[in-house]
Amino acid sequence: MGRLMNFAMSYLGWFACVMGAGHGQLWLGPSVVAALVLLHLYMAPRPVQEIRLILLTGVFGFAIDTLQASAGLYAFTGTSPAPWLCPLWMVALWMIFATTLNASMAWLAGRYRLAAALGALCGPISYVAGARLGAIELPSHAGLSLVGIAVVWACLMPSLLWFRDFLSTSTVRVPLRSQAGAL
């Protein structure tokens, strides 16, 4: 898949998730992202590696956003059963973001400092845009929240790139028979 197409697909998924959440259509983003992820996997040179990266990033993102919301950096009011619990549309955002790590953001390979700087800048911008579109709520002390989000994303971007590299070099070995079955 071309980098430009991957970039466009990720933003389509982002807008579907954020606009859907902001307008009470919580199913819209995950539905669009599911279709885009399937298309990405169809076009990926190593779909098994991509599936692992996408699923693990979704789980990781769920934990990160639940922790950040629990810390009061923002709230998922009206889009989640609890304002601190990461909703499905946000997990879908993490999953569509994961599709960019081997495609449109492949140029960041080995550039961990640049990734940290971009994370510190672009992470908060994304959350502000989400708040302006009604998907999340920032607290009255939004400046402090944005600093916290910047710190998290400055650590997160290099970590995700390292994780991507780790998954691409590791192999998962599945035994043909279990030890119990061999007895």
PyMOL commands that set and color helices and strands:
alter all, ss='L'
color gray80, all
select helices_A, chain A and resi 3-22+28-43+47-70+88-98+106-108+112-132+142-169+179-182
alter helices_A, ss='H'
color red, helices_A
deselect
rebuild
show_as cartoon
